[in-house]
């Protein structure tokens, strides 16, 4: 018995294969620097949400649009690479966890900079 669900294992495999397809097969010059951060596959293996991260935030919408345009090509490549009866439908989305992590880092940096500021005795009374 495997330590985790089949859908999670298929998601890991899809993440690796899509990352390779984007890197080696898609020839959009306007496609930004994309990292495939994860893939969540439904339990029936019919739908997959692919999470991506883009280096420049301002290019995220354009990159997402280009990947959604190339969904049928990517799905076809997956069908050739994977030994599955049905290849999941792909839905690309921006991975919000990276943005959330940056926001937390900024808040922590702000707190640290406030602590390192000198304190006047007059401000206390």
Secondary structure, DSSP 8 states (H G I E B T S, - for coil): --SS-HHHHHHHHHHHHHHHHHHHT---TT---EEEEEEEE-TTSSEEEEEEEESSGGGHHHHHHHHHHTHHHHHHHHHHHS--SS--EEEEEE-HHHHHHHHHHHHHHHHHHHHTS---HHHH-
